[in-house]
Amino acid sequence: MFIPSPLRPHAALLLLACLGCTTTATSNTARTAKEQLLISNSVDQALETTDFTPLARRKVFLEEKYLDSVDQKYIVGSIRHHVFRAGAALVDKAEDADVILEVRSGAVGTESNTSFLGMPAISLPGPLPVSLPEVKLVSRESQKGVAKIGMVAYDAKTKRQLGAGGVQLARSDDNNWYVLGVGPYQNGSVRSEVARSLDRPRAAAPLPNDVAFDTRGTYSEGTSRVRLTSGIEER
């Protein structure tokens, strides 16, 4: 289509006005999922190597006032879970307990480092300065999570120590490798944990996408039994 010369600037402005673009807003949590997985993975590893079975059939009070670290609630919740699995009962008050279990943290956090095989950037001074760029043949970006958790148990009445107690130290890692700038090739304990969890067959039914409630009672006329969700009948 022919546009007269005096109108061409106006036509260009009109064309620009007709053009448009869209942007998608994204957001991230204050802490990355990888950082949280590194810490929780190291906490899990430390607690898995702790034997809680001597607490079986005892009433335990978990003393957490000496625990001061990131993800403190996850540590406390995980210890409670292990105590339950050992066959012990948790109580809310120290005076109701047989055993006081004190928990402390030595280190709970992450650290990062990078390394590479190649040549660093070099600047040669002189009348004709020369700058050589950095060359990375193989490089690695690594992030580690460390958890050092200490525990001691003592009799709630006599205050005498039960066993030696001690500390457990564990570390998790996540590595990203690059070869001649191509990558990342990933490995580490966190990647392995995620892969095992995703590959595990799901036996439970998924949650429905709609929310629905049933207000009908569980009693039926002419019977004195209540049917529980597990299918067990009680009188």
N, C-alpha and C positions, 0 to 999 in steps of 0.2 A: 504494500500500500504506500502510495506516495504522500509524504507529509511536507508541506511548504517549509522552507527554511525558517521563517519567523516563528513558526509554531513548534519547531522541533524541541526547543528547551522545555516548553510546557508539556509536550508529549512525554518527554523523559521523566519529568516530575510526576506526571500522572501514572506512568508505569511503575515508578518506585513506590508510590502510594498504594498501588494494588498489590505489591509483594508483601508477604508477611512471613512470620516464623513463630514457632511455638517452643516453649521451654518446659521441661518437667522438673518440678521441685523434688529434691531428694534430701534426706537427712540421715545422720548417723548418731549412734549413741555416744555418750562421752567416753566410754571405754569400748574398745573393739571386742568383738566376740572371740577373736583369737587370744587376746590377752586374758580374758576371763577363763577360757578353756585351758590355757597353760597353767593358771593358778589352780583351778579346780582339779585338773589332772594330777598335778603334783601332790595336792592334798589327799586325793583318793589313793595314790600310790603309797604315801606315808602311812595312812591309816590301815591299808590292806595288810601291811606287814606287822601290825600290832595285834597281839593276842588278847582279846577281851573275855575269853571263856572263863577265867577265874572269877568273874563277876556274876556268873550264872546263879539264879535264885537269890540274889541279894538286892536290897533296895539301895539305889545309887542316887546321890545328889551330885549334879554336874556343876562344879565351881568354875566359872568362866571369868572372874574378875582380873585374872592375870593374863588374859588373852586380849591382845591389842594389835590388830592387823587388818589389812584389807580383806574383804570377803569373810569377815568374822562370823557372820550368821551361817554361811555355808559350812564353815569348819564345825561350828557347834551342832548344826543339824546333822552333819555326817557322823560325828561322834555319837550323838544320840541314837542314830540308826544302828551303828555298830554295837552299842550297848544293848539295844533291844534284841538284835540278832543273837547276841550271846546268851539270851535268856534271863537278863536282869530286868528289874523294874525301876523306872525313874520316878523320883519324888520331887516335889516342889520346894520342900524345906529341909535344911540340913538336919534339924532335930528329928525328922522322921526317917532318916537314912541309916543304913548299916555301914555304907562306905561313902566317903567323899572322894570324888575324882576331880583333881585339879588339872586344868589345861593351861598351857602357856605357849606362846609363839616366839621362836627365835628369828625367823625370817620367812616372810610370805610376800613374794613379789616377782617381777620379771626383769630381765636384762637382755640387751641386744648387742650384737657385734657383726661386723662385716669383714670379709677377707677376700683376696683375689690373687690369682697367679697371672703375672704379666709385668708390665712396665709402668711405673708411676709417671705422672706429668713432670717434665723437666724443663726448666728455664735456664738458658745459658747466656750470661751477660756478655757484653763486649760491644765493639763498634757496630757489629751487625748481630743483635740479639736473636737467639733462636729459641723457640718454644716447641717442645715435643709433647703431643697430647698423651693422655693416659690410655694405655692399651690393656684391656682385661681379656685374657684368654678364658679363664674359668673364675667365676666369682660365687661367693656364698653370702646370703643374708640370713642370719640365725637369730632366733629369739628363744629365750629359755625362761621357764617358770620354776621357782624354787620354793619349797615348803619345809620348814623345820619346826616340828611340833613336839612339845614336851608334855609328859603326863606323869602324875604321881597319885597314888591312891593310899588312903589311910582310914583306919577305923573311926567311925563317927563318934563313938563313945570314949575310947581310950586315947584317941589321937595318935596312935602308933601306926607307923608306915607299914603298908602291906606290899611286900616285894620291893625291888629296887627302883621301879619306875624307869624313867629314861627319856630319850628323845629319838625321834625318827626323822630322817632327812631324805627327801626325794626330789627329783628334778624331771621336768618334762621339756620337750624341745620341738621346735618347728623350723625347718630349713628350706630355703629357696635357692636353688642352684641355677646359674646361667653359664652357658657355653658359647663363647663368641657373641654374647649379647642375646642369645636365643634362650628362652625359658619363660617362666620358671619351671624347673623340675623339682617337685616338692617331696619331702619325706619328714619323718619325725614321729614321736609318740602321739602327738595330738592328731595328726593326719591318720595314723593307724586306728586310733580310738573312734574317730568319726566314720572311717570306712567300715569298721566292724559293726557299728551301730546301724548304719544305713543298709548294710548287706543282711542284717538279721531279719528273718521272716517275722511279719507282724501277725500275731495270733488274735489280738484284741480287735474288736470292731471299731471303726472310726467314729468320731463324734458326728452327729448330724449337722447339716448346714443351716437348719432351721431350729428355732427354740420353741419347744412345746412342753406344756405341763398337764398332768392328769390329776384332777382334784378328787377323783373317786377313791374311797377308802379301800383298805386291803382286807377288811372283814367281809365275809359272805354270810347270808342268813342261814341259820340252822347249824352253825358250826362254832366251836370255841377255839379254833386254831388260827394262827396267823402265819401266812406264807411269807417268808423273807425273800429278799432278792436272790439269795444263794440257792433257793429251792428247799431249804431246811424248814421243817414245820415245827412250831413250838406251841405248847398248850398255854 
